[in-house]
Amino acid sequence: MSQTTVTPSQQRANDRRDEKLAEIEAQIRDGRLKVRRASRRELAELREASRRKAQGGGRSTPAVAPDDR
């Protein structure tokens, strides 16, 4: 595996993204934020897209699934 160098600004952006995700997860757990239940596949796709974005890669599938409503 090749290692990529993360610049300080990229690291700050990654840290901000991680903090925002943690806050959203806390709001969901506390019941302050209501969301529709996502399938395990959707959650896995979101995690993978977030990981690729943090590594600077593109994505071939949408990061967020379209609403089924």
C-alpha positions as CSV (number, residue, x, y, z in Angstrom):
1,M,0.0,0.0,0.0
2,S,1.3,3.4,-0.8
3,Q,1.2,6.1,1.9
4,T,-0.1,9.5,1.1
5,T,1.1,12.6,2.8
6,V,-1.6,14.6,4.5
7,T,-1.1,18.4,4.6
8,P,-1.9,20.3,7.8
9,S,-5.0,21.8,6.1
10,Q,-6.2,18.4,5.0
11,Q,-5.7,17.1,8.5
12,R,-7.7,20.0,9.9
13,A,-10.5,19.3,7.4
14,N,-10.4,15.6,8.3
15,D,-10.6,16.5,12.0
16,R,-13.5,18.9,11.4
17,R,-15.4,16.2,9.4
18,D,-14.8,13.6,12.2
19,E,-16.0,16.1,14.8
20,K,-19.1,16.9,12.8
21,L,-19.9,13.2,12.3
22,A,-19.5,12.5,16.0
23,E,-21.9,15.4,16.8
24,I,-24.5,14.1,14.4
25,E,-24.1,10.5,15.8
26,A,-24.6,11.9,19.3
27,Q,-27.7,13.8,18.3
28,I,-29.2,10.7,16.7
29,R,-28.4,8.6,19.9
30,D,-29.9,11.3,22.1
31,G,-33.0,11.6,20.0
32,R,-32.4,15.2,19.1
33,L,-32.1,14.3,15.4
34,K,-34.5,12.0,13.7
35,V,-33.4,10.1,10.6
36,R,-34.9,7.3,8.6
37,R,-33.3,4.0,9.2
38,A,-30.5,3.2,6.7
39,S,-29.7,-0.3,5.6
40,R,-26.4,-1.9,6.5
41,R,-25.4,-1.6,2.9
42,E,-26.1,2.2,2.8
43,L,-24.1,2.7,6.0
44,A,-21.2,0.7,4.6
45,E,-21.3,2.8,1.4
46,L,-21.3,6.0,3.5
47,R,-18.3,4.9,5.5
48,E,-16.4,3.9,2.4
49,A,-17.2,7.2,0.7
50,S,-16.0,9.1,3.8
51,R,-12.8,7.0,3.9
52,R,-12.1,7.6,0.2
53,K,-12.8,11.3,0.6
54,A,-10.4,11.5,3.6
55,Q,-7.7,9.8,1.5
56,G,-8.3,12.2,-1.4
57,G,-9.8,9.8,-3.8
58,G,-12.8,10.2,-6.0
59,R,-16.0,8.1,-5.7
60,S,-17.8,6.1,-8.3
61,T,-21.1,5.9,-6.4
62,P,-23.1,8.7,-4.7
63,A,-22.1,9.2,-1.0
64,V,-25.8,9.6,-0.1
65,A,-28.5,7.3,-1.3
66,P,-31.5,8.9,-2.8
67,D,-34.6,9.2,-0.6
68,D,-37.0,6.4,-1.1
69,R,-40.1,8.5,-0.4
